[in-house]
Amino acid sequence: MPSKSYHHGDLRRALIDAALEIARKEGAHQVSLRRVSRLAGVSHAAPYHHFPDRKALIAAVAEEGF
């Protein structure tokens, strides 16, 4: 489960983990960059350093075997 505050240095991993958590609990249609950033404990702009959009984040989750 992603922590409430981001301190570990692997932002991409934290974002993917947060997206997986949301998708498992509520479905993939509920995953958004804003919700993922909130759950990972980072600013709403932070995900854009790794994912240009929601589609790219979902693709990264899919690569994880979701």
HELIX and SHEET records of a PDB file:
HELIX    1   1 LEU A   11  GLU A   26  1                                  16    
HELIX    2   2 ALA A   28  GLN A   30  5                                   3    
HELIX    3   3 LEU A   33  ALA A   40  1                                   8    
HELIX    4   4 ALA A   46  HIS A   49  5                                   4    
HELIX    5   5 ARG A   54  GLU A   63  1                                  10    
END                                                                             
